């Protein structure tokens, strides 16, 4: 086995697969490691309607399979292994997988994504993709003129609620405390929005619904006195933050205070020459499939130019 790789890609979401397509077409002979969730978070999305090229929509799983097949078509080698250790102290970089295999890489593209934080309820898992979502921009369209809920009290939750208020009939915000953690500007926008009702000092304890009708409501509990009540709604958006999948890179690469990889403005370059980052692992703002794919393209082009210059 040849363990020396020109371009090694960690992650298999839109960013990773797109990087593989461009790297393969540049004859970098990329090797992509799928990780523990092949296809990334989109594989738990039932339908995608805002990705160009799919006028009738497509399931997340099907779209990821299309991207995978496109990467394979151009010669990408895809390994069903998870990276457990990276050594970026010198080039070629040393990469070790969960199977104990070690590879040396001239360039590395990190596309490990960011995972949404969930409430941890069994009903949340059961109704994932059937009314439970972590992305209003992705799924809000399906709830036009309906009633939805948003869980959270920070900037992300406020942004989600405001976005949904332009689509939905009514938006409940479930906030554990008696204040919002969001910036003053975002708080003002929420407070002045007549379509948004904030349910203070309450947290969801069960999401109601079934596999046929999807989400039909939510049972919430008062965080002060423990009383419970039910509210009817058609969808619920969990907006309590994301966690970038960067644990294995800590101490080796520059991260911001939230753990996202820092890239140089307008590029995919990290602080380590030859290591690039693409997709949600470095995107704190957009977190969309299309922006992840675009950044995967940039990372492959940056890697190709880096190698050409050397």
C-alpha positions as CSV (number, residue, x, y, z in Angstrom):
1,X,0.0,0.0,0.0
2,X,1.3,3.5,-0.9
3,X,0.8,5.5,2.3
4,X,2.1,8.8,0.8
5,X,-0.8,11.0,-0.2
6,X,-0.7,14.3,-2.1
7,X,-4.1,15.5,-0.8
8,X,-5.7,13.9,2.2
9,X,-9.3,15.0,3.0
10,X,-10.8,14.5,6.4
11,X,-14.7,14.5,6.2
12,X,-17.3,13.5,3.8
13,X,-20.0,16.2,3.8
14,X,-20.6,18.7,0.9
15,X,-17.2,20.4,1.7
16,X,-15.2,17.2,1.7
17,X,-16.8,15.6,-1.4
18,X,-16.5,18.9,-3.4
19,X,-12.9,19.2,-2.4
20,X,-12.4,15.7,-3.6
21,X,-14.0,16.4,-7.0
22,X,-11.7,19.4,-7.6
23,X,-8.6,17.8,-6.2
24,X,-9.1,14.7,-8.3
25,X,-9.6,16.8,-11.5
26,X,-6.4,18.6,-10.6
27,X,-4.7,15.1,-10.6
28,X,-3.9,15.4,-6.8
29,X,-5.1,11.8,-6.4
30,X,-7.1,12.7,-3.2
31,X,-7.8,10.2,-0.5
32,X,-11.0,11.0,1.5
33,X,-11.7,9.6,4.9
34,X,-15.4,9.4,5.6
35,X,-15.4,9.4,9.4
36,X,-18.1,8.2,11.7
37,X,-20.9,9.8,9.8
38,X,-20.4,9.3,6.0
39,X,-22.1,12.1,4.2
40,X,-22.1,14.4,7.2
41,X,-25.1,16.0,8.9
42,X,-27.1,16.3,5.7
43,X,-27.8,12.5,5.9
44,X,-30.2,13.2,8.7
45,X,-32.1,15.8,6.6
46,X,-35.2,14.4,5.0
47,X,-35.4,16.8,2.1
48,X,-33.3,19.6,0.6
49,X,-34.9,22.2,-1.6
50,X,-32.4,25.0,-1.7
51,X,-29.3,23.4,-3.3
52,X,-28.9,24.4,-6.9
53,X,-29.5,21.7,-9.5
54,X,-32.3,19.9,-7.7
55,X,-35.5,21.7,-8.8
56,X,-37.8,19.1,-7.3
57,X,-35.8,18.7,-4.1
58,X,-33.8,15.7,-2.9
59,X,-33.2,13.9,0.3
60,X,-29.9,14.6,2.1
61,X,-28.8,11.0,1.8
62,X,-29.4,10.9,-1.9
63,X,-27.6,14.2,-2.5
64,X,-24.6,13.0,-0.5
65,X,-24.5,9.8,-2.6
66,X,-24.6,11.9,-5.8
67,X,-21.6,13.9,-4.5
68,X,-19.8,10.8,-3.5
69,X,-20.3,9.1,-6.9
70,X,-19.0,12.3,-8.6
71,X,-15.9,12.2,-6.5
72,X,-15.3,8.5,-7.2
73,X,-15.9,9.2,-11.0
74,X,-12.8,11.4,-11.1
75,X,-10.6,9.0,-9.2
76,X,-11.0,9.9,-5.5
77,X,-10.1,7.0,-3.2
78,X,-12.7,6.9,-0.3
79,X,-11.9,5.1,2.9
80,X,-14.4,4.2,5.5
81,X,-12.1,5.1,8.4
82,X,-12.1,7.7,11.0
83,X,-9.0,9.9,11.7
84,X,-8.0,9.6,15.3
85,X,-4.6,11.4,15.4
86,X,-2.9,14.1,13.3
87,X,0.6,15.4,13.5
88,X,1.1,18.7,11.7
89,X,4.5,19.5,13.2
90,X,6.3,18.8,9.9
91,X,5.6,17.9,6.3
92,X,4.6,15.4,5.2
93,X,1.9,15.3,7.8
94,X,1.3,12.1,9.8
95,X,-2.3,10.9,9.9
96,X,-3.5,7.9,11.9
97,X,-6.9,6.2,11.6
98,X,-9.1,4.2,14.0
99,X,-7.8,1.1,12.4
100,X,-4.2,1.9,13.2
101,X,-3.3,2.8,9.7
102,X,-0.8,5.6,9.3
103,X,-0.6,7.9,6.2
104,X,1.8,10.6,5.2
105,X,0.2,13.6,3.5
106,X,1.7,16.5,1.5
107,X,-1.5,18.5,2.1
108,X,-4.6,18.0,4.3
109,X,-8.1,19.4,3.8
110,X,-10.1,19.4,7.1
111,X,-13.8,19.2,6.4
112,X,-15.1,17.6,9.6
113,X,-18.1,20.0,10.0
114,X,-19.8,21.2,13.1
115,X,-22.5,19.2,15.0
116,X,-25.7,20.9,16.2
117,X,-26.3,20.7,19.9
118,X,-29.5,18.8,20.8
119,X,-31.7,18.7,23.8
120,X,-31.1,15.0,24.3
121,X,-34.7,14.0,24.4
122,X,-35.8,10.6,23.1
123,X,-38.8,12.2,21.3
124,X,-36.3,14.6,19.7
125,X,-34.4,11.7,18.1
126,X,-37.6,9.9,17.1
127,X,-39.0,13.0,15.2
128,X,-35.7,14.2,13.7
129,X,-36.4,15.3,10.2
130,X,-40.2,15.0,10.8
131,X,-40.7,18.4,12.4
132,X,-37.5,18.6,14.5
133,X,-34.7,20.6,12.9
134,X,-31.6,22.6,13.7
135,X,-31.7,24.9,10.7
136,X,-34.5,27.4,9.9
137,X,-32.8,28.5,6.7
138,X,-32.8,24.8,5.5
139,X,-36.2,23.7,6.6
140,X,-38.3,26.8,7.4
141,X,-40.0,26.7,4.0
142,X,-41.8,23.5,4.9
143,X,-43.7,25.4,7.6
144,X,-45.1,28.3,5.6
145,X,-48.2,29.8,7.4
146,X,-47.9,27.2,10.2
147,X,-47.0,27.5,13.9
148,X,-43.4,26.6,15.0
149,X,-41.2,26.8,18.0
150,X,-37.6,27.8,18.5
151,X,-35.5,26.6,21.5
152,X,-32.8,29.0,22.7
153,X,-32.1,32.5,23.9
154,X,-28.9,33.5,22.1
155,X,-28.2,35.3,18.8
156,X,-28.7,32.1,16.8
157,X,-32.1,31.5,18.3
158,X,-33.2,35.1,17.7
159,X,-32.0,34.9,14.1
160,X,-33.9,31.7,13.6
161,X,-37.1,33.1,15.1
162,X,-36.9,36.3,13.0
163,X,-36.3,34.3,9.9
164,X,-39.2,32.0,10.6
165,X,-41.5,34.9,11.4
166,X,-41.3,35.9,7.8
167,X,-42.6,32.5,6.7
168,X,-44.7,31.2,9.5
169,X,-48.0,32.2,11.1
170,X,-46.6,32.3,14.6
171,X,-43.3,31.6,16.3
172,X,-42.9,30.6,19.9
173,X,-39.5,31.0,21.6
174,X,-38.8,28.8,24.5
175,X,-36.2,30.4,26.8
176,X,-34.9,28.7,30.0
177,X,-34.2,32.0,31.8
178,X,-36.0,35.3,32.2
179,X,-33.6,37.1,29.9
180,X,-32.2,36.6,26.4
181,X,-28.5,36.1,26.0
182,X,-28.6,37.7,22.5
183,X,-27.1,41.0,21.6
184,X,-29.2,44.1,22.3
185,X,-30.0,44.6,18.6
186,X,-31.3,41.1,18.2
187,X,-33.3,41.3,21.4
188,X,-35.0,44.5,20.2
189,X,-35.9,42.8,16.9
190,X,-37.4,39.8,18.6
191,X,-39.3,41.9,21.2
192,X,-40.8,44.2,18.5
193,X,-41.9,41.3,16.3
194,X,-45.6,40.7,16.7
195,X,-45.4,37.2,15.3
196,X,-42.9,36.0,18.0
197,X,-44.1,35.1,21.4
198,X,-41.4,34.4,24.0
199,X,-42.2,31.8,26.6
200,X,-39.9,32.7,29.4
201,X,-38.5,30.3,32.0
202,X,-39.6,27.2,30.1
203,X,-37.8,24.3,28.6
204,X,-39.1,21.4,26.3
205,X,-39.3,18.1,28.1
206,X,-41.1,16.2,25.3
207,X,-41.7,16.8,21.7
208,X,-45.2,15.5,20.7
209,X,-46.0,13.7,17.5
210,X,-45.7,10.5,15.6
211,X,-44.1,9.0,12.5
212,X,-47.2,9.7,10.4
213,X,-48.2,13.3,11.4
214,X,-44.7,14.5,12.4
215,X,-44.5,17.0,15.2
216,X,-47.8,18.1,16.6
217,X,-46.8,20.0,19.7
218,X,-44.4,20.3,22.6
219,X,-44.6,19.7,26.4
220,X,-42.7,22.4,28.3
221,X,-41.7,22.7,31.9
222,X,-41.4,25.8,34.0
223,X,-37.8,26.0,35.1
224,X,-38.7,27.7,38.3
225,X,-41.7,25.8,39.7
226,X,-41.7,22.6,37.6
227,X,-45.2,22.9,36.3
228,X,-45.9,21.6,32.7
229,X,-48.1,22.5,29.8
230,X,-48.5,21.6,26.2
231,X,-48.4,23.9,23.2
232,X,-49.6,22.9,19.7
233,X,-47.2,23.5,16.9
234,X,-46.1,22.0,13.6
235,X,-42.3,22.1,13.9
236,X,-39.6,22.9,16.4
237,X,-36.1,24.3,15.7
238,X,-33.3,23.6,18.2
239,X,-31.1,26.7,18.3
240,X,-28.8,26.1,21.2
241,X,-25.5,26.3,19.2
242,X,-23.1,24.1,17.3
243,X,-20.0,22.3,18.3
244,X,-17.2,22.2,15.6
245,X,-15.6,18.8,15.2
246,X,-12.1,19.9,16.0
247,X,-11.2,18.0,19.1
248,X,-8.4,16.0,17.4
249,X,-6.8,19.2,16.1
250,X,-6.6,21.1,19.4
251,X,-3.1,22.3,20.3
252,X,-2.0,21.8,16.7
253,X,-4.0,24.4,14.7
254,X,-5.3,27.8,15.4
255,X,-8.9,27.8,16.7
256,X,-11.2,30.6,17.8
257,X,-12.7,30.6,21.3
258,X,-15.6,28.5,20.1
259,X,-13.3,25.9,18.7
260,X,-13.8,26.7,15.0
261,X,-10.7,26.6,12.7
262,X,-9.4,30.0,11.8
263,X,-8.7,30.6,8.1
264,X,-7.1,33.5,6.4
265,X,-9.5,36.0,4.9
266,X,-10.9,34.9,1.6
267,X,-9.0,31.6,1.6
268,X,-9.0,28.1,3.2
269,X,-5.5,28.5,4.5
270,X,-5.0,27.8,8.2
271,X,-2.0,28.9,10.2
272,X,-0.1,25.7,9.1
273,X,1.2,25.7,5.6
274,X,-0.3,22.9,3.7
275,X,-3.3,22.4,5.9
276,X,-6.6,23.8,4.7
277,X,-10.1,24.0,6.2
278,X,-13.5,23.9,4.5
279,X,-17.2,23.8,5.4
280,X,-18.8,24.3,8.8
281,X,-15.6,23.4,10.7
282,X,-14.5,27.0,9.9
283,X,-17.8,28.7,9.1
284,X,-19.5,30.4,12.1
285,X,-22.0,32.3,10.1
286,X,-23.7,30.6,7.1
287,X,-23.5,26.8,7.7
288,X,-25.3,25.9,4.5
289,X,-24.6,23.0,2.2
290,X,-24.0,25.3,-0.7
291,X,-21.5,27.5,1.2
292,X,-19.7,24.3,2.5
293,X,-19.4,23.0,-1.1
294,X,-18.0,26.3,-2.3
295,X,-15.4,26.3,0.4
296,X,-14.5,22.8,-0.5
297,X,-13.8,24.0,-4.0
298,X,-11.6,26.8,-2.6
299,X,-9.6,24.4,-0.4
300,X,-8.8,22.0,-3.3
301,X,-7.7,24.9,-5.5
302,X,-5.6,26.3,-2.6
303,X,-4.0,22.9,-2.0
304,X,-3.2,22.5,-5.7
305,X,-1.6,25.9,-5.9
306,X,0.3,25.2,-2.7
307,X,1.8,22.0,-4.2
308,X,2.5,23.7,-7.6
309,X,4.5,26.4,-5.9
310,X,6.7,23.8,-4.3
